[in-house]
Amino acid sequence: MEQGAATALLGDLYRWQTQHQFQYRHKWSPDMLVMWDNRSVLHMATGGYVGHDRVLHRTTIGVRS
């Protein structure tokens, strides 16, 4: 694929996946836990946790064969 076509395609994909209809906004409460699958979602922290620790833990779940 030529560079110009690749850049245009990536732009189209970015505009598609960032549409409002696909977005979830979270309102935090004390002692709340939120989990998501990074293989299936885009994550963007937008703030809202000033004065609180923002602690992230990575969990990997796999199937042993």
C-alpha positions as CSV (number, residue, x, y, z in Angstrom):
1,M,0.0,0.0,0.0
2,E,1.4,3.4,-0.9
3,Q,2.1,5.8,2.0
4,G,-0.6,8.3,1.1
5,A,-3.3,5.6,0.9
6,A,-2.1,4.1,4.2
7,T,-2.2,7.5,5.9
8,A,-5.7,8.1,4.6
9,L,-6.9,4.7,5.8
10,L,-5.4,5.1,9.2
11,G,-7.1,8.5,9.5
12,D,-10.5,7.0,8.5
13,L,-10.0,4.2,11.1
14,Y,-9.2,6.7,13.8
15,R,-12.2,8.9,13.0
16,W,-14.4,5.8,13.0
17,Q,-13.3,4.4,16.4
18,T,-13.4,7.7,18.2
19,Q,-17.0,8.5,17.4
20,H,-19.1,9.5,20.4
21,Q,-21.4,6.5,20.0
22,F,-18.5,4.2,20.9
23,Q,-17.3,6.2,24.0
24,Y,-17.9,5.3,27.6
25,R,-17.4,8.0,30.3
26,H,-16.9,6.8,33.8
27,K,-17.9,8.7,37.0
28,W,-15.8,7.5,39.9
29,S,-17.0,6.6,43.4
30,P,-15.0,5.7,46.4
31,D,-13.5,2.2,46.4
32,M,-14.6,1.6,42.8
33,L,-12.8,-0.9,40.5
34,V,-13.0,-0.7,36.7
35,M,-11.6,-3.3,34.3
36,W,-11.4,-3.4,30.5
37,D,-9.9,-5.6,27.9
38,N,-7.1,-3.7,26.1
39,R,-7.4,-6.0,23.1
40,S,-10.9,-4.7,22.4
41,V,-11.0,-1.0,23.6
42,L,-9.1,2.2,23.4
43,H,-8.3,3.8,26.8
44,M,-7.8,7.5,27.4
45,A,-7.7,8.9,30.9
46,T,-9.3,12.3,30.9
47,G,-8.8,13.3,34.5
48,G,-11.4,13.5,37.3
49,Y,-9.3,11.9,39.9
50,V,-7.5,15.0,41.4
51,G,-6.8,14.4,45.0
52,H,-7.0,10.6,44.7
53,D,-4.4,8.0,43.9
54,R,-4.7,6.7,40.4
55,V,-3.5,3.1,40.8
56,L,-3.3,0.8,37.8
57,H,-2.6,-3.0,37.9
58,R,-2.2,-5.1,34.8
59,T,-3.9,-8.5,34.9
60,T,-3.2,-11.2,32.3
61,I,-5.6,-14.1,31.9
62,G,-4.6,-16.9,29.7
63,V,-5.6,-20.5,28.8
64,R,-3.0,-23.2,29.5
65,S,-3.0,-25.9,26.9
